[in-house]
Amino acid sequence: MLDNVIELEQELIGILFIKPNRIDELVLPIECFDSKVHRKIVEIVLKQWKEHHSTDLPTMIENYQEVISKDINIADFIPEITICVSSAPTDANFEYLQETLFQKHKKKLVIQQIKLFEKNQITYEKFMDFIRDVNSKILFNQQKKVTGEEIYNMITRKSKRISFQYKTLTFFGNIQEHDLVILAARPGVGKTGFALNLCNFLSEEYKTIYFSMEMSQKQIYSRLLSIESHIDMKYLDNPQTKFQAQKVREFSDKVASKKLEVIYANQTLSSIKTKIIKESKKEHVIVFIDYVGLIYPSKRYSSIYERITDIVKELRVISLDFDCTIFLISQLNRQGQDKPRLIDLKDSGELEQAGTAVLLLSKQDNTSVADKEYMNLEIAKNRNGRTGVVEFIYDKNNQIFVEKKGE
């Protein structure tokens, strides 16, 4: 663990030398660096940048040799900088490195407090106050002053609309990049199936991450393969003909070629955020989280309502601060009217408040034919477009949703 931290610190410091303009974007406090040598390097880099706007090493030694020598051996200073520079080929991971080191530092502080608590050196109340304080701290909350040109570009640039395979949903929904979209249904209706239809299509163009905390990797990929190939799920692992077996293989390769990553282990909000930060530095990322109620809490809450509210608020901030769009899957209360309403959103009213759009999926009354269900997708809330109902036909055998008007 320590070696990993040192390597991350070396790469981050190296970026300060290869891309000095990044120094103004360094928000990680010096105390979050584990190595004493690294803390001193960062201190001197910041000092020289502020006073001389330079990272020239000979000048640094000449100007601050006395300051450096007070805390560390000058013979350790220069070689370590050389190692740091060689550890940072690019600055692509700059924000990710800061966030990761920040989270590791928070974890270290928590472990220290746990040990004090176990030795009865602090009370339970002080321990919990500390935990709440640590968990409330975030790193990327500093905003730089924008220029007039940036304001003009911000106002005049049109938000990019996300296009789906469903024309009616695309046109009326007008879902845009950086939205937080809530997709909700009662248990067993097909919300995961619908999300995977969107995911399968969007991953042709966008880097797409699907966090599945309810299904295994095999279950998710089986559904994706069935959607892509139109082959019934029951035949995927038991093809009835050689032709069918060949098609399963071909479409397996096609699914694998998409810009899609399925993450199927339990996740905390912190682990989800760290992944988004890392991937969104490269391109815009579409994120599906299935589902909000299964995100593992990183601290103790007094109620489920409080936990879900915190999670949804933070996800909205993430969708705004980073280059991503988030589809958050949620359950509707089992009790309630046949037609779902916003009030049926389970566990927190923040789902309605924070969501840019809220999509409620439900079955139409008495319209099932064989293994096909007639479905309503109600756009119940929409900041960017219209509200209303889009009708679908859901084939449970291959998990495919088709717009009813498109048939």
Secondary structure as GFF3:
##gff-version 3
##sequence-region A 1 407
A	DSSP	alpha_helix	2	18	.	.	.	ID=ss1
A	DSSP	three_ten_helix	20	25	.	.	.	ID=ss2
A	DSSP	three_ten_helix	30	32	.	.	.	ID=ss3
A	DSSP	alpha_helix	36	52	.	.	.	ID=ss4
A	DSSP	alpha_helix	57	71	.	.	.	ID=ss5
A	DSSP	alpha_helix	74	86	.	.	.	ID=ss6
A	DSSP	alpha_helix	94	118	.	.	.	ID=ss7
A	DSSP	alpha_helix	124	136	.	.	.	ID=ss8
A	DSSP	alpha_helix	148	156	.	.	.	ID=ss9
A	DSSP	alpha_helix	167	168	.	.	.	ID=ss10
A	DSSP	pi_helix	169	173	.	.	.	ID=ss11
A	DSSP	beta_strand	180	185	.	.	.	ID=ss12
A	DSSP	alpha_helix	191	202	.	.	.	ID=ss13
A	DSSP	beta_strand	207	212	.	.	.	ID=ss14
A	DSSP	alpha_helix	217	229	.	.	.	ID=ss15
A	DSSP	three_ten_helix	233	235	.	.	.	ID=ss16
A	DSSP	alpha_helix	242	256	.	.	.	ID=ss17
A	DSSP	beta_strand	260	263	.	.	.	ID=ss18
A	DSSP	alpha_helix	269	280	.	.	.	ID=ss19
A	DSSP	beta_strand	285	290	.	.	.	ID=ss20
A	DSSP	three_ten_helix	292	294	.	.	.	ID=ss21
A	DSSP	alpha_helix	304	321	.	.	.	ID=ss22
A	DSSP	beta_strand	324	331	.	.	.	ID=ss23
A	DSSP	three_ten_helix	342	344	.	.	.	ID=ss24
A	DSSP	alpha_helix	350	354	.	.	.	ID=ss25
A	DSSP	beta_strand	357	363	.	.	.	ID=ss26
A	DSSP	beta_strand	372	382	.	.	.	ID=ss27
A	DSSP	beta_strand	388	395	.	.	.	ID=ss28
A	DSSP	beta_strand	400	403	.	.	.	ID=ss29
A	DSSP	three_ten_helix	404	406	.	.	.	ID=ss30
###
